[in-house]
Amino acid sequence: MHHQGTIPHLSGAGSDARQVLAAHYLRDCEHVVEIGGHERPITSFLTHHPRSVTSVDPKTTPLEASELNGKPCRVRHIARKFQEVEFEFAPQSYGLVLLGYSLKPFGSRNPLGDVLFSLIDNAKTVIVDYTPGLERALSQVPAILERPVLRTLCMIELRLFDPEIVNTPFAERRFHVLESIHVSS
């Protein structure tokens, strides 16, 4: 069952599993930045106490809050394209979340541009989840995974059985967790 207007592959029990996994790998991040939270940002899945959570997606419901999980936290859900938002975080102070990765071009610009690569290269942790059967994702994700400043912590292959997507390419997922080579292990 999913709400009217949501994309089925983002609203079933499988989506929750992806967000719970992402939240687990973000628990050491002081700040969380999500690109593409759509109508279900990662915010409610976080179990730790970050100083800020910023989720950016043109389809998200705008939100500003000053608390998360009972502690002070600057929460912002911004209904814009990430290329239109200023991100000012100290290097290695944030985790970057890209669940359901499938960025569309921004005007005439490739989504894999300086803004995204700067966010990726300066993150402490990067989480990318995508559908290997989706050409747009498959053509862009390798450029993220091959960044010289990142190393892979794990790659998890998921098969989701949500009724809305079970017989579609969206049921097959690849979930990568990467960390900055500047983070001491």
N, C-alpha and C positions, 0 to 999 in steps of 0.2 A: 504494500500500500504506500503510495507517495502523494505528496501534496500537489494540487493543481499547479502547473507551471514549472515544476521542477523536472530536471532531467533524470530519468529513472536510474541511470547508472551512478548517480550521486546521492541517491536517497534511500537505498536499501540497507540491509544489515551488513552487507559487504563493505559499504562505504564507511560505516562505523568502525570496522576492523582496521581499515587503512588509517583512519584518523587516530584511533587508539594507539596503533603502532607508531605513528608520527609523534604523538604526544610523548610517548615513552622516550624516544630518541632526542626530544627537545628539552628534557627535564633539567639539563645543566646549562641551558641558555638563559641569559639575563633578559634578552629581548627575543620576541618571536615575530617574524615577518612572513606573511602568507600571501602568495600571489595566486589568485584563482580559487578563492574560497567559495565562490558562487553563492548559493543560498544557505550553505551550511559551513560557515567558517570553523576553523579548528578550535577557536576560543573555548567553547564549552567542554572540549575533550582534554584540555590541559589540566594536569593534576598538580603541577608545581606552582611556584609563586614568582612568575617573571615580573620585571619592572614595567614592561610594556608588551602589548600584542597589537600588531597592525595587520589587518587583513584587507587586501585590495582586490576588487573584482567589480566590473561594471554592473553585475547583476546582484550584488550583495545588498542587504538592507542596511542603510547607514546607521551607525551606532557610535556613541561616545560614552564611555564609563570610566570611573576612577577606582574601581575595585574588581578583583577577580579572586575567586576562592577565598573570600573573606579577608583579603589583604590588599593594600594599595597597589594599583596597577593602572597604567594608562591604556585603556582599550579603545581602539579605533577600527571600525569597519568602514572602509571608504569605497563608495560606489563610483569608481573611475578606473581607467586603464592604468596599470602601474607606471607606464612611461610618463604619466601626467602628475605623478606624486613625488615629492622630495623625500628621500630616505637619508636620514642623518644619524647613523649609528657608528660607534667606534668599531674598527676592524676586530673580528673574532668575538664580538659581544652579543651576536644574535644567531638564531637558527633561521634558515630560509626553507619554507615549505612550498612545494609545487606538486600538489596532489591532482591527479587527473590531467597531467601536463598535456596541453594542446594549444599553445599560444598562437593566435592569429596575427598576421602582420598589422602593424600600427601605421595607418596611412600607407606611404610608400616604403616604410622602413621594415626590415626584417625584425621579428620579435627578439631574435637572438642578437641584440645589439649591445652597445656600451653600457646601458643602464642595467640590463639583466646580468651581463658578465661582471660588472662591478659589484653587484649584490652577491653574486655567486662567489667571486674571488675573495671577498672580504668576510664571508660568513664563517662562523665557527663550525656549524653543521648545516648540511644541505640534504633535503629529503625530496626525492623525485619519484612520483608514481605515475605510470602511464600505461596505455593499452598498446602492446607491441603490434597489433593489427591495424593501428591507425597511422596512416602514412605521415601525416603532419608531425606526430609525436616521434615516430621512428626516425624521421629525417633530422630532427632537432636535438633529441636527447643525447646522442653520442658526443656532440660538441660540449655538453655540460659535463658528462662523465669523464671526458678526457682533459679537463682543466688541470694544468700542471700543479696548481696549488691545493688540489684535493686528493684524498685517498679514500678508497671504498672501505667502509666498515662491514657492510653486508648488502646482499641483494636477495630479495625474497620474491619468489614467483607465487602469485595468488590465483586461485580459480574461485570465482564467486558464483554462487548458485541462487542469487536473488531471482525470483520468477520473471521480473521485468527484463532481465539481461542475460539469463542463463544460455540462450542460444544466439547470442550476439558476440561480436569481437570484444565488447566492453567487459565480458566476464573474465577474460584473461588479463592479468595485471603484472607489471614488474615494478617492484618497490625497492629503490636504492637509497641507502644511507651513506652519505659521504661526510668526511670531516676535513678541516683545514690541516695541511701539513705543519702549520704553525702552532697547532694545539699539542701540548705535551701529552703523551699517552700515559 
